[in-house]
């Protein structure tokens, strides 16, 4: 069993600001307010959460090979 990574660096598509966040282990994060410009980030079509769309590491449920609900 591989180790689940809980930190991911989000990159805002609006301003390019990068910020490292700790991901929840048992849930997806659908919305995120950019700490640089304040833009509200939402998952891209086909992605379950903002970490899968804008992060360096996908969310823990996806890392574990599960679906994200």
MOPEVEN-V859084 format. One line per field, one symbol per residue. burial: + if it has 24 or more other C-alpha atoms within 12 Angstrom, else -. A space follows every 10 residues. Layout:
burial->???
This chain:
burial->-----+-+++ +++------- +-+----+++ -+-+------ +++----+++ +++++-++++ ++-----+-
